[in-house]
């Protein structure tokens, strides 16, 4: 299948080929026809598989087929984070380069007054995060009554961040007869399904990759670490390897990301930290420097796990192992994008083994364990897991102890035979003869 098979406008085909897209990805092959037929869609696919273009292309084709002079947005694209909103807006600009469809982006981190001024201009496509858009609506700065298409991207992430009520409140400000698309990295669980019921009308469900899958271009590996010093030595060795051109190093906590960045800088590694406390201008500056090769290593909390769309990232390194399998998939999805090969490295101490087991269960595969010459660990994973399982005991709390005592007493009473009333006990005197 080729993009020509979708009967897209030549202006879009030219932009597609300019971006180097040779053929549709599986999610694009299934989602684009559904949206072109003006049907609602609930689509799930692993990160890095081309979901953004899967909804941007049919939206642009619709605007070409139904030209109007806009005064208010005709298309709304919602994203959970600023980074993802900017990624979507970038794809809109790239694929709509040969079309005259004005677009506006609304996110936190920028002056609200300046964004209001942008809304006074004609706008076909509005890309926004729910919180900032809701504030704009409350101040009558934006009118959504003319919407014809609504796209919700990374719906699972929105629900994780508690944005579901904001999205539903936003949609109450729309006429209700729009075409809707809900895209997510995973459709697992009841949360996304219930969310979809509130938004979609008899949707076509497209599940390209199972929730536990990741892009096939990603090579995954585990290195065991004895302690913090050993883990740092492993990290430094990997980052200074010639094959590592650019890397994202993930930490579970902001404080650890800051500490690790300081250590890397002290080792003459070109590194910067990225977390949610930075204002948007600073975050964008760091990401642009990373994208342009001025920074080799970006040490990040999970604020950058989604929405960081850069093709040149060769390595994703989990300095801290995430607590959930879906977070792991989103992290490693920052590499191996657009048919390029990537490497996902996991640095695992003994206390990380529980999280690693959880991730492997989610992936339904065992990740290969490798060694770096001169930095071999002093323990084996199998031996450590056996020790953990042997030592694993249930901690008995006072409440649990009281409950057990009550249960034992109740069971003991049941074992005492009942005395039949028709045969009373008679006390007798016995002679000692």
Secondary structure as GFF3:
##gff-version 3
##sequence-region A 1 433
A	DSSP	three_ten_helix	3	6	.	.	.	ID=ss1
A	DSSP	alpha_helix	10	18	.	.	.	ID=ss2
A	DSSP	alpha_helix	26	36	.	.	.	ID=ss3
A	DSSP	beta_strand	41	44	.	.	.	ID=ss4
A	DSSP	alpha_helix	51	65	.	.	.	ID=ss5
A	DSSP	beta_strand	75	79	.	.	.	ID=ss6
A	DSSP	alpha_helix	82	95	.	.	.	ID=ss7
A	DSSP	beta_strand	103	106	.	.	.	ID=ss8
A	DSSP	alpha_helix	112	119	.	.	.	ID=ss9
A	DSSP	beta_strand	125	129	.	.	.	ID=ss10
A	DSSP	alpha_helix	130	138	.	.	.	ID=ss11
A	DSSP	beta_strand	149	152	.	.	.	ID=ss12
A	DSSP	alpha_helix	155	160	.	.	.	ID=ss13
A	DSSP	alpha_helix	164	171	.	.	.	ID=ss14
A	DSSP	beta_strand	179	184	.	.	.	ID=ss15
A	DSSP	alpha_helix	190	199	.	.	.	ID=ss16
A	DSSP	beta_strand	204	207	.	.	.	ID=ss17
A	DSSP	beta_strand	218	224	.	.	.	ID=ss18
A	DSSP	alpha_helix	228	239	.	.	.	ID=ss19
A	DSSP	beta_strand	247	250	.	.	.	ID=ss20
A	DSSP	alpha_helix	254	266	.	.	.	ID=ss21
A	DSSP	beta_strand	271	274	.	.	.	ID=ss22
A	DSSP	alpha_helix	280	291	.	.	.	ID=ss23
A	DSSP	beta_strand	297	300	.	.	.	ID=ss24
A	DSSP	three_ten_helix	302	304	.	.	.	ID=ss25
A	DSSP	beta_strand	315	318	.	.	.	ID=ss26
A	DSSP	alpha_helix	325	332	.	.	.	ID=ss27
A	DSSP	beta_strand	342	348	.	.	.	ID=ss28
A	DSSP	three_ten_helix	350	352	.	.	.	ID=ss29
A	DSSP	alpha_helix	353	363	.	.	.	ID=ss30
A	DSSP	beta_strand	369	370	.	.	.	ID=ss31
A	DSSP	alpha_helix	381	391	.	.	.	ID=ss32
A	DSSP	alpha_helix	398	415	.	.	.	ID=ss33
###
